């Protein structure tokens, strides 16, 4: 009679196991497909984080502008504008802390001043758009260990 191997699982390890692709891929020897699935998970997580940051900036900026414009119709509008303005500043600081890039305009990524200088000239705009690296931008929105993990999965995909 064969003894079953006990599963050592806690609430913390259950969350970790849910975060990664199924371990059965690795046990079956499908390392490449497991790495590809993990890479896709990290990229989706980075896109969600970037979209959430952009949405937070957009909503707080729109709310602050609405509160500033509607100050005559409601006595609470300036208070809402101030609160939303603080939220907007907080989202900019969070984004700056995560990506180390100053990006105050929602949905505009990369260096803010480079973006402004490129928008007035069509040749500079083409150069700006040609130099953008979507994968590198997405990696900025991951936690530090996830950045290293995504880099490792990319290296294994290349074969380095």
DSSP file (Angstrom, degrees, kcal/mol; ACC not computed):
  #  RESIDUE AA STRUCTURE BP1 BP2  ACC     N-H-->O    O-->H-N    N-H-->O    O-->H-N    TCO  KAPPA ALPHA  PHI   PSI    X-CA   Y-CA   Z-CA
    1    1 A X              0   0    0      0, 0.0     2,-0.4     0, 0.0     0, 0.0   0.000 360.0 360.0 360.0 133.8    0.0    0.0    0.0
    2    2 A X        -     0   0    0      1,-0.0     2,-0.3     0, 0.0     0, 0.0  -0.709 360.0-133.3 -92.4 131.8    1.4    3.4   -1.0
    3    3 A X        -     0   0    0     -2,-0.4     2,-0.3     1,-0.1    -1,-0.0  -0.605  20.3-124.1 -82.0 141.4    1.4    6.2    1.5
    4    4 A X        -     0   0    0     -2,-0.3     2,-0.5     1,-0.0    -1,-0.1  -0.633  22.1-119.8 -82.5 141.7    0.2    9.6    0.3
    5    5 A X        -     0   0    0     -2,-0.3     2,-0.1     1,-0.1    -1,-0.0  -0.692  33.0-120.7 -79.8 126.0    2.5   12.5    0.7
    6    6 A X        -     0   0    0     -2,-0.5     2,-0.6     1,-0.1    -1,-0.1  -0.404  18.4-128.0 -70.2 144.0    0.9   15.1    3.0
    7    7 A X        -     0   0    0     -2,-0.1     2,-1.1     2,-0.0    -1,-0.1  -0.819  13.4-150.4 -91.5 121.2    0.3   18.5    1.5
    8    8 A X        +     0   0    0     -2,-0.6     2,-0.4     5,-0.0    -2,-0.0  -0.801  35.3 157.3 -91.9 102.0    1.8   21.2    3.7
    9    9 A X        +     0   0    0     -2,-1.1     2,-0.2     4,-0.0    -2,-0.0  -0.986  17.7 171.5-134.4 137.4   -0.5   24.1    3.1
   10   10 A X     >  -     0   0    0     -2,-0.4     4,-2.1     1,-0.0     5,-0.2  -0.726  52.2 -93.3-125.7 179.0   -1.4   27.2    4.9
   11   11 A X  H  > S+     0   0    0     -2,-0.2     4,-1.6     1,-0.2     5,-0.1   0.885 126.0  50.4 -62.2 -37.4   -3.4   30.3    4.0
   12   12 A X  H  > S+     0   0    0      1,-0.2     4,-1.7     2,-0.2    -1,-0.2   0.919 111.8  45.0 -69.1 -43.6   -0.2   32.0    3.0
   13   13 A X  H  > S+     0   0    0      1,-0.2     4,-2.6     2,-0.2    -1,-0.2   0.821 108.1  58.9 -72.1 -28.1    1.1   29.2    0.7
   14   14 A X  H  X S+     0   0    0     -4,-2.1     4,-1.9     2,-0.2    -1,-0.2   0.903 105.9  48.9 -64.7 -39.9   -2.4   28.8   -0.8
   15   15 A X  H  X S+     0   0    0     -4,-1.6     4,-1.2     2,-0.2    -2,-0.2   0.893 112.1  48.7 -65.2 -39.1   -2.2   32.4   -2.0
   16   16 A X  H  X S+     0   0    0     -4,-1.7     4,-1.0     1,-0.2     3,-0.2   0.907 110.3  50.4 -66.6 -40.9    1.2   31.8   -3.4
   17   17 A X  H  < S+     0   0    0     -4,-2.6     3,-0.4     1,-0.2    -1,-0.2   0.861 109.9  51.0 -65.9 -34.2    0.1   28.6   -5.2
   18   18 A X  H  < S+     0   0    0     -4,-1.9    -1,-0.2     1,-0.2    -2,-0.2   0.768 104.6  59.2 -71.4 -24.5   -2.9   30.6   -6.7
   19   19 A X  H  < S+     0   0    0     -4,-1.2     2,-0.2    -3,-0.2    -1,-0.2   0.746 103.7  56.5 -76.2 -24.3   -0.5   33.3   -7.9
   20   20 A X  S  < S-     0   0    0     -4,-1.0     3,-0.1    -3,-0.4    18,-0.0  -0.676  95.6 -92.9-107.0 159.6    1.5   30.9  -10.1
   21   21 A X        -     0   0    0     -2,-0.2    -1,-0.1    13,-0.2    -2,-0.1  -0.173  66.9 -64.8 -62.1 166.8    0.5   28.6  -12.9
   22   22 A X    >>  -     0   0    0      1,-0.1     3,-1.2    -4,-0.1     4,-0.5  -0.256  37.6-139.2 -59.4 135.5   -0.3   25.0  -12.0
   23   23 A X  H 3> S+     0   0    0      1,-0.2     4,-2.1     2,-0.2     3,-0.3   0.681  95.1  78.4 -69.7 -17.6    2.6   23.0  -10.7
   24   24 A X  H 3> S+     0   0    0      1,-0.2     4,-1.9     2,-0.2    -1,-0.2   0.798  84.8  62.5 -63.8 -27.5    1.5   20.0  -12.8
   25   25 A X  H <4>S+     0   0    0     -3,-1.2     5,-2.7     2,-0.2     4,-0.3   0.937 107.5  42.4 -59.7 -46.4    3.1   21.7  -15.8
   26   26 A X  H ><5S+     0   0    0     -4,-0.5     3,-1.2    -3,-0.3    -2,-0.2   0.897 112.1  53.2 -69.1 -39.6    6.5   21.5  -14.3
   27   27 A X  H 3<5S+     0   0    0     -4,-2.1    -1,-0.2     1,-0.3    -2,-0.2   0.833 108.4  51.0 -64.5 -31.4    5.9   18.0  -12.9
   28   28 A X  T 3<5S-     0   0    0     -4,-1.9    -1,-0.3    -5,-0.2    -2,-0.2   0.495 121.1-108.8 -83.8  -3.2    5.0   16.8  -16.5
   29   29 A X  T < 5S+     0   0    0     -3,-1.2     2,-1.2    -4,-0.3     3,-0.3   0.605  77.8 132.7  88.6  12.6    8.2   18.4  -17.9
   30   30 A X     >< +     0   0    0     -5,-2.7     4,-1.7    -6,-0.2     5,-0.1  -0.484  16.8 149.0 -94.1  64.2    6.5   21.3  -19.7
   31   31 A X  H  >  +     0   0    0     -2,-1.2     4,-2.6     1,-0.2     5,-0.2   0.898  66.2  54.4 -66.3 -41.9    8.8   24.0  -18.4
   32   32 A X  H  > S+     0   0    0     -3,-0.3     4,-2.2     1,-0.2    -1,-0.2   0.907 109.9  46.0 -62.7 -42.7    8.5   26.2  -21.5
   33   33 A X  H  > S+     0   0    0      2,-0.2     4,-2.3     1,-0.2    -1,-0.2   0.862 112.0  52.1 -70.1 -33.3    4.7   26.4  -21.4
   34   34 A X  H  X S+     0   0    0     -4,-1.7     4,-2.3     2,-0.2    -2,-0.2   0.926 111.0  47.3 -65.5 -44.2    4.8   27.1  -17.6
   35   35 A X  H  X S+     0   0    0     -4,-2.6     4,-2.4     1,-0.2    -2,-0.2   0.889 112.0  50.2 -64.3 -39.1    7.3   29.9  -18.1
   36   36 A X  H  X S+     0   0    0     -4,-2.2     4,-2.3     2,-0.2    -1,-0.2   0.910 110.9  48.7 -66.0 -41.4    5.2   31.4  -20.9
   37   37 A X  H  X S+     0   0    0     -4,-2.3     4,-2.2     2,-0.2    -2,-0.2   0.898 112.2  49.0 -65.1 -39.5    2.1   31.2  -18.8
   38   38 A X  H  X S+     0   0    0     -4,-2.3     4,-2.3     2,-0.2    -2,-0.2   0.900 110.1  51.1 -66.2 -40.3    3.9   32.9  -15.9
   39   39 A X  H  X S+     0   0    0     -4,-2.4     4,-2.3     1,-0.2    -2,-0.2   0.920 110.0  49.8 -62.3 -43.0    5.2   35.6  -18.2
   40   40 A X  H  X S+     0   0    0     -4,-2.3     4,-2.3     1,-0.2    -2,-0.2   0.897 109.2  52.5 -62.8 -39.8    1.7   36.2  -19.5
   41   41 A X  H  X S+     0   0    0     -4,-2.2     4,-2.3     1,-0.2    -2,-0.2   0.920 110.2  47.8 -60.9 -43.9    0.4   36.5  -15.9
   42   42 A X  H  X S+     0   0    0     -4,-2.3     4,-2.3     2,-0.2    -2,-0.2   0.886 111.5  49.9 -66.5 -38.5    3.0   39.1  -15.1
   43   43 A X  H  X S+     0   0    0     -4,-2.3     4,-2.4     2,-0.2    -1,-0.2   0.895 111.1  48.9 -67.6 -38.7    2.3   41.1  -18.2
   44   44 A X  H  X S+     0   0    0     -4,-2.3     4,-2.5     2,-0.2    -2,-0.2   0.909 111.1  50.6 -65.6 -40.9   -1.4   41.1  -17.4
   45   45 A X  H  X S+     0   0    0     -4,-2.3     4,-2.2     2,-0.2    -2,-0.2   0.905 111.0  48.8 -62.0 -41.4   -0.7   42.2  -13.9
   46   46 A X  H  X S+     0   0    0     -4,-2.3     4,-2.5     2,-0.2    -2,-0.2   0.900 111.2  49.5 -66.5 -40.6    1.5   45.0  -15.1
   47   47 A X  H  X S+     0   0    0     -4,-2.4     4,-2.8     2,-0.2     5,-0.2   0.915 111.2  49.6 -64.4 -41.9   -1.2   46.2  -17.6
   48   48 A X  H  X S+     0   0    0     -4,-2.5     4,-2.4     2,-0.2    -2,-0.2   0.905 111.7  48.8 -62.3 -41.3   -3.8   46.1  -14.9
   49   49 A X  H  X S+     0   0    0     -4,-2.2     4,-2.2     2,-0.2    -2,-0.2   0.919 113.1  46.8 -64.6 -43.8   -1.6   48.1  -12.5
   50   50 A X  H  X S+     0   0    0     -4,-2.5     4,-2.4     2,-0.2    -2,-0.2   0.921 113.4  48.3 -65.1 -43.8   -0.8   50.7  -15.2
   51   51 A X  H  X S+     0   0    0     -4,-2.8     4,-2.5     1,-0.2    -2,-0.2   0.892 111.2  50.9 -64.1 -39.0   -4.5   51.0  -16.2
   52   52 A X  H  X S+     0   0    0     -4,-2.4     4,-2.3    -5,-0.2    -1,-0.2   0.897 110.5  48.7 -64.3 -40.3   -5.5   51.4  -12.6
   53   53 A X  H  X S+     0   0    0     -4,-2.2     4,-2.1     2,-0.2    -2,-0.2   0.917 113.3  46.9 -65.8 -43.0   -2.9   54.1  -12.0
   54   54 A X  H  X S+     0   0    0     -4,-2.4     4,-2.4     1,-0.2    -2,-0.2   0.892 112.5  49.8 -65.4 -39.4   -4.1   56.0  -15.2
   55   55 A X  H  X S+     0   0    0     -4,-2.5     4,-2.8     2,-0.2     5,-0.3   0.894 109.1  51.9 -66.3 -39.9   -7.7   55.6  -14.2
   56   56 A X  H  X S+     0   0    0     -4,-2.3     4,-2.2     1,-0.2     5,-0.3   0.918 111.9  46.4 -62.9 -42.6   -7.0   56.9  -10.7
   57   57 A X  H  X S+     0   0    0     -4,-2.1     4,-2.3     2,-0.2     5,-0.2   0.920 113.9  48.6 -64.1 -43.0   -5.2   60.0  -12.1
   58   58 A X  H  X S+     0   0    0     -4,-2.4     4,-2.7     2,-0.2     5,-0.2   0.934 113.2  45.5 -64.0 -47.2   -8.0   60.6  -14.6
   59   59 A X  H  X S+     0   0    0     -4,-2.8     4,-2.5     1,-0.2     5,-0.2   0.925 115.8  45.2 -65.7 -44.9  -10.9   60.3  -12.1
   60   60 A X  H  X S+     0   0    0     -4,-2.2     4,-2.3    -5,-0.3    28,-0.2   0.887 114.8  48.5 -68.8 -36.6   -9.2   62.5   -9.5
   61   61 A X  H  X S+     0   0    0     -4,-2.3     4,-2.3    -5,-0.3    -2,-0.2   0.922 113.6  46.8 -67.1 -43.2   -8.2   65.1  -12.1
   62   62 A X  H  X S+     0   0    0     -4,-2.7     4,-2.5    -5,-0.2    -2,-0.2   0.890 113.2  49.1 -65.2 -39.4  -11.7   65.2  -13.5
   63   63 A X  H  X S+     0   0    0     -4,-2.5     4,-2.6    -5,-0.2    -2,-0.2   0.909 111.2  49.2 -67.0 -41.9  -13.3   65.4  -10.1
   64   64 A X  H  X S+     0   0    0     -4,-2.3     4,-2.1     2,-0.2    -2,-0.2   0.911 112.8  47.6 -63.5 -41.6  -10.9   68.2   -9.1
   65   65 A X  H  X S+     0   0    0     -4,-2.3     4,-2.2     2,-0.2    -2,-0.2   0.912 112.4  49.2 -66.4 -41.5  -11.7   70.1  -12.3
   66   66 A X  H  X S+     0   0    0     -4,-2.5     4,-2.5     1,-0.2    -2,-0.2   0.917 112.2  48.3 -63.5 -43.4  -15.5   69.6  -11.9
   67   67 A X  H  < S+     0   0    0     -4,-2.6    -1,-0.2     1,-0.2    -2,-0.2   0.870 112.0  49.4 -64.8 -36.4  -15.3   70.8   -8.3
   68   68 A X  H >< S+     0   0    0     -4,-2.1     3,-0.6    -5,-0.2    -1,-0.2   0.867 115.3  43.4 -70.8 -35.4  -13.3   73.9   -9.3
   69   69 A X  H 3< S+     0   0    0     -4,-2.2     3,-0.5     1,-0.2    -2,-0.2   0.859 114.0  49.7 -77.2 -35.6  -15.7   74.8  -12.1
   70   70 A X  T >X S+     0   0    0     -4,-2.5     4,-1.2     1,-0.2     3,-0.8   0.089  71.5 116.3 -93.1  23.7  -18.9   74.1  -10.1
   71   71 A X  T <4 S+     0   0    0     -3,-0.6    -1,-0.2     1,-0.2     7,-0.2   0.796  73.6  55.1 -64.3 -26.8  -18.0   76.2   -7.0
   72   72 A X  T 34 S+     0   0    0     -3,-0.5    -1,-0.2     1,-0.2    -2,-0.1   0.750 107.0  49.0 -78.7 -23.0  -20.8   78.6   -7.6
   73   73 A X  T <4 S+     0   0    0     -3,-0.8     2,-0.4     1,-0.2    -1,-0.2   0.725 119.9  26.4 -89.9 -22.3  -23.6   75.9   -7.6
   74   74 A X    ><  -     0   0    0     -4,-1.2     3,-0.8    -7,-0.1     4,-0.5  -0.995  60.0-146.7-143.7 134.1  -22.6   74.1   -4.5
   75   75 A X  T 3  S+     0   0    0     -2,-0.4     4,-0.3     1,-0.2     3,-0.2   0.705 103.3  55.1 -72.2 -16.3  -20.8   75.2   -1.4
   76   76 A X  T 3> S+     0   0    0      1,-0.2     4,-2.3     2,-0.1    -1,-0.2   0.576  83.9  86.3 -90.1  -9.4  -19.2   71.7   -1.0
   77   77 A X  H <> S+     0   0    0     -3,-0.8     4,-2.5    -7,-0.2     5,-0.2   0.902  86.9  50.8 -60.5 -43.7  -17.7   71.7   -4.5
   78   78 A X  H  > S+     0   0    0     -4,-0.5     4,-2.2     2,-0.2    -1,-0.2   0.880 110.0  51.1 -63.3 -33.4  -14.5   73.5   -3.5
   79   79 A X  H  > S+     0   0    0     -4,-0.3     4,-2.5     2,-0.2    -2,-0.2   0.920 111.0  48.1 -66.8 -42.3  -14.0   71.0   -0.7
   80   80 A X  H  X S+     0   0    0     -4,-2.3     4,-2.7     1,-0.2    -2,-0.2   0.881 110.4  52.5 -63.2 -37.9  -14.5   68.2   -3.2
   81   81 A X  H  X S+     0   0    0     -4,-2.5     4,-2.4     2,-0.2    -2,-0.2   0.900 110.3  47.5 -64.8 -40.3  -12.0   69.8   -5.6
   82   82 A X  H  X S+     0   0    0     -4,-2.2     4,-2.3     2,-0.2    -2,-0.2   0.929 113.3  47.3 -66.9 -44.5   -9.4   70.1   -2.8
   83   83 A X  H  X S+     0   0    0     -4,-2.5     4,-2.1     1,-0.2    -2,-0.2   0.922 114.8  46.3 -63.1 -44.1   -9.9   66.4   -1.8
   84   84 A X  H  X S+     0   0    0     -4,-2.7     4,-2.5     2,-0.2    -1,-0.2   0.873 110.3  54.1 -66.6 -36.3   -9.7   65.3   -5.4
   85   85 A X  H  X S+     0   0    0     -4,-2.4     4,-2.5     2,-0.2    -2,-0.2   0.899 108.6  48.5 -63.0 -40.5   -6.7   67.5   -5.9
   86   86 A X  H  X S+     0   0    0     -4,-2.3     4,-2.4     2,-0.2    -2,-0.2   0.903 111.3  50.8 -65.1 -40.2   -4.9   65.8   -3.0
   87   87 A X  H  X S+     0   0    0     -4,-2.1     4,-2.2     2,-0.2    -2,-0.2   0.880 109.8  50.5 -63.2 -37.9   -5.9   62.4   -4.4
   88   88 A X  H  X S+     0   0    0     -4,-2.5     4,-2.1   -28,-0.2    -2,-0.2   0.930 111.1  47.4 -65.6 -45.7   -4.5   63.4   -7.8
   89   89 A X  H  X S+     0   0    0     -4,-2.5     4,-2.4     1,-0.2    -2,-0.2   0.896 111.2  52.4 -61.7 -39.2   -1.2   64.5   -6.2
   90   90 A X  H  X S+     0   0    0     -4,-2.4     4,-2.6     1,-0.2    -2,-0.2   0.906 108.6  49.7 -63.8 -41.5   -1.1   61.3   -4.2
   91   91 A X  H  X S+     0   0    0     -4,-2.2     4,-2.3     2,-0.2    -1,-0.2   0.869 110.6  50.4 -67.3 -34.6   -1.6   59.2   -7.4
   92   92 A X  H  X S+     0   0    0     -4,-2.1     4,-2.7     2,-0.2    -2,-0.2   0.919 111.4  48.0 -66.7 -42.5    1.2   61.1   -9.1
   93   93 A X  H  X S+     0   0    0     -4,-2.4     4,-2.4     2,-0.2    -2,-0.2   0.913 112.3  49.3 -64.6 -41.7    3.5   60.5   -6.1
   94   94 A X  H  X S+     0   0    0     -4,-2.6     4,-2.2     2,-0.2    -2,-0.2   0.920 113.1  46.8 -61.5 -44.5    2.6   56.8   -6.1
   95   95 A X  H  X S+     0   0    0     -4,-2.3     4,-2.9     2,-0.2     5,-0.5   0.901 112.6  49.6 -65.3 -40.8    3.3   56.5   -9.8
   96   96 A X  H  X S+     0   0    0     -4,-2.7     4,-1.8     1,-0.2    -1,-0.2   0.888 111.8  49.4 -63.8 -38.9    6.5   58.4   -9.5
   97   97 A X  H  < S+     0   0    0     -4,-2.4    -2,-0.2    -5,-0.2    -1,-0.2   0.880 117.0  40.8 -67.5 -38.5    7.6   56.1   -6.7
   98   98 A X  H  < S+     0   0    0     -4,-2.2    -2,-0.2    -5,-0.2    -3,-0.2   0.908 131.6  21.1 -77.1 -43.1    6.7   52.9   -8.6
   99   99 A X  H  < S-     0   0    0     -4,-2.9    -3,-0.2     2,-0.2    -2,-0.2   0.617  88.2-133.2-105.4 -15.2    8.0   53.9  -12.1
  100  100 A X  S  < S+     0   0    0     -4,-1.8     2,-0.4    -5,-0.5    -4,-0.2   0.815  71.2 114.4  60.9  31.7   10.5   56.6  -11.3
  101  101 A X        -     0   0    0     -6,-0.4     2,-0.9     2,-0.0    -1,-0.2  -0.998  69.7-128.5-131.1 136.8    9.0   58.7  -14.1
  102  102 A X        +     0   0    0     -2,-0.4    10,-1.1    -3,-0.1     2,-0.3  -0.757  41.2 158.2 -85.2 108.5    7.1   61.9  -13.8
  103  103 A X        +     0   0    0     -2,-0.9     4,-0.1   -11,-0.2     5,-0.1  -0.718   6.3 161.8-133.8  81.0    3.8   61.3  -15.7
  104  104 A X        +     0   0    0     -2,-0.3     2,-0.5     2,-0.1    -1,-0.1   0.722  57.0  78.9 -78.0 -19.4    1.2   63.8  -14.5
  105  105 A X  S >  S-     0   0    0      3,-0.2     3,-1.6     1,-0.0   -47,-0.1  -0.775  88.8-116.2 -91.8 126.1   -1.1   63.4  -17.5
  106  106 A X  T 3  S+     0   0    0     -2,-0.5     3,-0.1     1,-0.2   -52,-0.1  -0.299  95.2  12.0 -59.9 142.2   -3.3   60.2  -17.5
  107  107 A X  T 3  S+     0   0    0    -57,-0.2     2,-0.6     1,-0.2    -1,-0.2   0.500 100.1 108.8  69.8   7.7   -2.6   57.7  -20.2
  108  108 A X    <   -     0   0    0     -3,-1.6     2,-0.2    -5,-0.1    -3,-0.2  -0.963  51.4-171.9-112.3 114.4    0.6   59.4  -21.3
  109  109 A X        +     0   0    0     -2,-0.6     2,-0.1    -3,-0.1    -7,-0.0  -0.596  38.8  38.9-104.7 165.2    3.6   57.3  -20.3
  110  110 A X  S    S-     0   0    0     -2,-0.2     2,-0.3    27,-0.1    -2,-0.1  -0.403 105.5 -12.8  93.8-172.1    7.3   58.1  -20.4
  111  111 A X     >  -     0   0    0      1,-0.2     4,-2.1    -2,-0.1     5,-0.1  -0.467  57.0-148.8 -67.5 127.1    9.1   61.2  -19.7
  112  112 A X  H  > S+     0   0    0    -10,-1.1     4,-2.3    -2,-0.3    -1,-0.2   0.905  96.4  46.7 -64.4 -44.2    6.7   64.1  -19.4
  113  113 A X  H  > S+     0   0    0      2,-0.2     4,-2.2     1,-0.2    -1,-0.2   0.853 111.3  51.6 -71.6 -33.9    9.1   66.8  -20.6
  114  114 A X  H  > S+     0   0    0      2,-0.2     4,-1.7     1,-0.2    -1,-0.2   0.884 110.0  51.3 -65.8 -38.1   10.3   64.6  -23.6
  115  115 A X  H  X S+     0   0    0     -4,-2.1     4,-1.3     2,-0.2    -2,-0.2   0.935 110.5  47.8 -63.5 -46.6    6.6   64.1  -24.5
  116  116 A X  H  < S+     0   0    0     -4,-2.3     4,-0.5     1,-0.2     3,-0.3   0.904 112.5  48.5 -62.7 -41.2    6.0   67.9  -24.4
  117  117 A X  H  < S+     0   0    0     -4,-2.2     3,-0.4     1,-0.2    -1,-0.2   0.812 112.0  49.9 -69.8 -28.0    9.0   68.6  -26.5
  118  118 A X  H >< S+     0   0    0     -4,-1.7     3,-0.8     1,-0.2     7,-0.4   0.711  96.1  70.3 -82.4 -20.3    8.1   65.9  -29.1
  119  119 A X  T 3< S+     0   0    0     -4,-1.3    -1,-0.2    -3,-0.3    -2,-0.2   0.693  93.6  55.4 -75.1 -16.7    4.5   67.1  -29.6
  120  120 A X  T 3  S+     0   0    0     -4,-0.5     2,-0.4    -3,-0.4    -1,-0.2   0.615 106.3  51.8 -88.8 -11.4    5.4   70.3  -31.4
  121  121 A X    <>  -     0   0    0     -3,-0.8     4,-2.3    -4,-0.2     5,-0.2  -0.988  66.7-149.4-131.6 128.9    7.5   68.7  -34.2
  122  122 A X  H  > S+     0   0    0     -2,-0.4     4,-2.1     2,-0.2     5,-0.1   0.868 101.0  49.2 -67.6 -35.7    6.4   65.8  -36.4
  123  123 A X  H  > S+     0   0    0      2,-0.2     4,-2.2     1,-0.2    -1,-0.2   0.926 113.3  46.6 -68.4 -43.7   10.0   64.4  -36.8
  124  124 A X  H  > S+     0   0    0      1,-0.2     4,-2.5     2,-0.2    -2,-0.2   0.868 111.1  53.1 -65.2 -35.9   10.6   64.6  -33.0
  125  125 A X  H  X S+     0   0    0     -4,-2.3     4,-2.6    -7,-0.4    -1,-0.2   0.904 108.7  49.0 -65.7 -41.3    7.2   62.9  -32.4
  126  126 A X  H  X S+     0   0    0     -4,-2.1     4,-2.0     2,-0.2    -2,-0.2   0.904 113.0  47.4 -64.2 -40.6    8.1   60.0  -34.8
  127  127 A X  H  X S+     0   0    0     -4,-2.2     4,-1.6     2,-0.2    -2,-0.2   0.896 111.5  51.4 -65.6 -39.9   11.4   59.6  -33.0
  128  128 A X  H  X S+     0   0    0     -4,-2.5     4,-0.5     1,-0.2    -2,-0.2   0.929 112.8  44.7 -62.4 -45.7    9.7   59.7  -29.6
  129  129 A X  H >< S+     0   0    0     -4,-2.6     3,-0.6     1,-0.2    -1,-0.2   0.830 111.5  53.6 -69.2 -31.5    7.2   57.0  -30.7
  130  130 A X  H 3< S+     0   0    0     -4,-2.0    -1,-0.2     1,-0.2    -2,-0.2   0.807 106.9  52.1 -71.9 -28.8   10.0   54.9  -32.2
  131  131 A X  H 3< S+     0   0    0     -4,-1.6    -1,-0.2    -3,-0.1     2,-0.2   0.547  84.2 110.2 -85.1  -7.4   12.0   54.9  -29.0
  132  132 A X    <<  -     0   0    0     -3,-0.6     2,-0.5    -4,-0.5    -3,-0.0  -0.484  51.4-161.8 -72.8 137.3    9.1   53.8  -26.8
  133  133 A X     >  -     0   0    0     -2,-0.2     4,-2.1     1,-0.1     5,-0.2  -0.940   4.6-167.1-121.0 106.4    9.4   50.2  -25.4
  134  134 A X  H  > S+     0   0    0     -2,-0.5     4,-2.4     1,-0.2     5,-0.2   0.878  87.5  51.3 -62.6 -40.7    6.1   48.9  -24.3
  135  135 A X  H  > S+     0   0    0      2,-0.2     4,-2.2     1,-0.2    -1,-0.2   0.915 110.5  48.0 -65.6 -42.7    7.6   45.9  -22.4
  136  136 A X  H  > S+     0   0    0      1,-0.2     4,-1.0     2,-0.2    -1,-0.2   0.883 111.7  51.2 -65.1 -36.9   10.0   48.1  -20.5
  137  137 A X  H  < S+     0   0    0     -4,-2.1     4,-0.4     1,-0.2     3,-0.4   0.901 110.1  49.0 -65.9 -40.2    7.2   50.4  -19.6
  138  138 A X  H >< S+     0   0    0     -4,-2.4     3,-1.5     1,-0.2    -2,-0.2   0.884 104.4  59.0 -66.3 -37.5    5.1   47.6  -18.4
  139  139 A X  H >< S+     0   0    0     -4,-2.2     3,-1.4     1,-0.3    -1,-0.2   0.801  94.8  65.8 -62.5 -27.3    8.0   46.2  -16.3
  140  140 A X  T 3< S+     0   0    0     -4,-1.0    -1,-0.3    -3,-0.4    -2,-0.2   0.752  96.1  57.2 -65.2 -22.5    8.0   49.5  -14.4
  141  141 A X  T <  S+     0   0    0     -3,-1.5    -1,-0.3    -4,-0.4     2,-0.2   0.385  91.3  90.4 -92.4   4.2    4.6   48.8  -13.0
  142  142 A X  S <  S-     0   0    0     -3,-1.4     2,-0.1    -4,-0.2   -99,-0.0  -0.588  86.3 -98.3 -95.6 161.0    5.6   45.5  -11.3
  143  143 A X     >  -     0   0    0     -2,-0.2     4,-2.2     1,-0.1     3,-0.2  -0.376  45.4-102.2 -67.7 157.3    6.9   44.9   -7.8
  144  144 A X  H  > S+     0   0    0      1,-0.2     4,-1.9     2,-0.2     5,-0.2   0.884 121.2  46.1 -54.9 -44.6   10.7   44.6   -7.7
  145  145 A X  H  > S+     0   0    0      1,-0.2     4,-2.1     2,-0.2    -1,-0.2   0.870 111.7  52.0 -68.5 -34.0   10.7   40.8   -7.4
  146  146 A X  H  > S+     0   0    0     -3,-0.2     4,-2.6     2,-0.2    -1,-0.2   0.836 105.6  56.2 -69.3 -31.3    8.2   40.4  -10.2
  147  147 A X  H  X S+     0   0    0     -4,-2.2     4,-2.4     2,-0.2    -2,-0.2   0.941 109.8  44.9 -62.1 -46.7   10.4   42.6  -12.4
  148  148 A X  H  X S+     0   0    0     -4,-1.9     4,-2.2     1,-0.2    -2,-0.2   0.885 112.9  51.6 -64.6 -37.9   13.3   40.2  -11.8
  149  149 A X  H  X S+     0   0    0     -4,-2.1     4,-2.3     2,-0.2    -2,-0.2   0.913 110.1  47.9 -66.3 -42.0   11.0   37.3  -12.4
  150  150 A X  H  X S+     0   0    0     -4,-2.6     4,-2.2     1,-0.2    -2,-0.2   0.903 111.4  51.3 -65.1 -39.9    9.7   38.7  -15.7
  151  151 A X  H  X S+     0   0    0     -4,-2.4     4,-2.1     1,-0.2    -2,-0.2   0.892 110.1  49.7 -62.0 -38.9   13.3   39.5  -16.8
  152  152 A X  H  X S+     0   0    0     -4,-2.2     4,-2.2     2,-0.2    -2,-0.2   0.884 110.4  49.1 -68.4 -38.7   14.3   35.9  -16.0
  153  153 A X  H  X S+     0   0    0     -4,-2.3     4,-1.4     1,-0.2    -1,-0.2   0.862 111.1  50.8 -69.4 -33.3   11.4   34.4  -18.0
  154  154 A X  H  X S+     0   0    0     -4,-2.2     4,-1.8     2,-0.2    -2,-0.2   0.896 110.2  49.6 -68.0 -39.3   12.3   36.7  -20.9
  155  155 A X  H  X>S+     0   0    0     -4,-2.1     4,-2.2     1,-0.2     5,-2.1   0.892 110.1  50.0 -66.7 -38.9   15.9   35.5  -20.8
  156  156 A X  H  <5S+     0   0    0     -4,-2.2    -1,-0.2     1,-0.2    -2,-0.2   0.819 108.8  53.5 -69.7 -27.8   14.9   31.9  -20.7
  157  157 A X  H  <5S+     0   0    0     -4,-1.4    -1,-0.2     1,-0.2    -2,-0.2   0.876 111.9  44.1 -70.8 -37.1   12.7   32.5  -23.7
  158  158 A X  H  <5S-     0   0    0     -4,-1.8    -2,-0.2    -5,-0.1    -1,-0.2   0.824 113.9-119.8 -75.2 -32.2   15.6   34.0  -25.6
  159  159 A X  T  <5       0   0    0     -4,-2.2    -3,-0.2    -5,-0.2    -4,-0.1   0.678 360.0 360.0  99.4  22.5   17.9   31.2  -24.5
  160  160 A X      <       0   0    0     -5,-2.1    -4,-0.2     0, 0.0    -5,-0.1   0.456 360.0 360.0 -82.4 360.0   20.5   33.3  -22.7
